[in-house]
Amino acid sequence: MRDMTDFSRHELAQVARRYYVDSASKVEIAQELGISRFKVARMLEQAVATGIVTITIDDAGVVDPALSARLRTHLGLDECLVVQGRETVAELREDVGAAAAELLTRSLRPGNTLGFAWGRTLTAMTERLTTLPPVTVVQLTGAVGSDLSDSPVEVIRRVSLRSGGDAHAIFAPLVVEDAATAATLRRQPDIARALSLFDRVDVAVVAIGSWDPPISQLREVLGRDERDELTARGVRAEIAGILLTADGDLVPDFAERCLSISARQLARVPQVIAVAAEQEKAGAVHAVTRSGLVSALVTEQRCAEALLDLPAVVRGAGR
């Protein structure tokens, strides 16, 4: 009787090609070659064992249900989605953005008001949105920086195209020189109209910025002296222009110069989805969840594992 190891690479490759490439069944292959289907199964096993067949599972962007559930409990959130991310930061943003787009799509209902902030992961998210129910879209912050592709105005334009609903932009910077200038701008008709919608937001989507380590577009546009002063006051994270300490406490005064949703208003939004695509942002994510300002998180595996190494968050601090 012929030993299984006597089969040549050609014979093993032939059977493997018929099974894996041509999708022929083991019974069909056995009939073609005049052997038993059990022998076909053994040949396929040998093809894998000898490296003729290699199997690769591409799980990038796939949600890990078990890890998601652990992180949801650990952070005291209503929902967490943790994806198996790829290697580069750009790829991670795409993977997290795709999962966030799916969550947003199933969260919205016709007639809702959707608030959207800004950030590079949110930009990637908008590229993965296909269709949304008809909703009103409002920009939650003024603009940061000069990159039009990442600006909140461009972000809500893309989102509104997917929904077919009204879009309300804030054509002004997020941070201005002083509180008096901010107050004047808030009275401008178009800006006042957008700000008036903040109390009606049903679902908000925000990105998380980190100040330590520095991964924040807002931090980048502030002067060095102001960055140093805010860091000395304990700023470690931000969402929608809201500055937070590591304990999740608000840093006062800064909001007076901002054209953005307030912490009080954000805390009253029924569902706030936060996105974070880098492991280095784990400390900032932890601070944001401790603030109680978000109810859902979409992130990637390495950031999730880093968060699980930090203390558990007690639910109900701010929501």
Buried (B, 14 or more C-beta within 10 A) or exposed (E): EEEEEEBEEEBBBBBBBBBBEEEBEBEBBBEEBEBEBEBBBBBBEBBBEEEBBEEEEEEBBBBBEEBBEBBBEBBBBBBBBBBBBBEEBEBBBBBBBBBBBBBBBEBBEEEBBBBBBBBBBBBBBBEBBEEBBEBBBBBBBBBBBEEEEBBBBBBBBBBBBBBEBEBBBBBBBBBBEEEEBBEEBBEBEEBEEBBEBBEEBBBBBBBBBBBBEEBBBBBEBBEEEEBEEBBEEBBBBBBBBBBBBBEBBBBEEBBEBBBBBBBEBBBBBEBBBBBBBBBBBBBBBBBBBBBBBBBBBBBBBBBBBBBBEBEEBEEEBBB
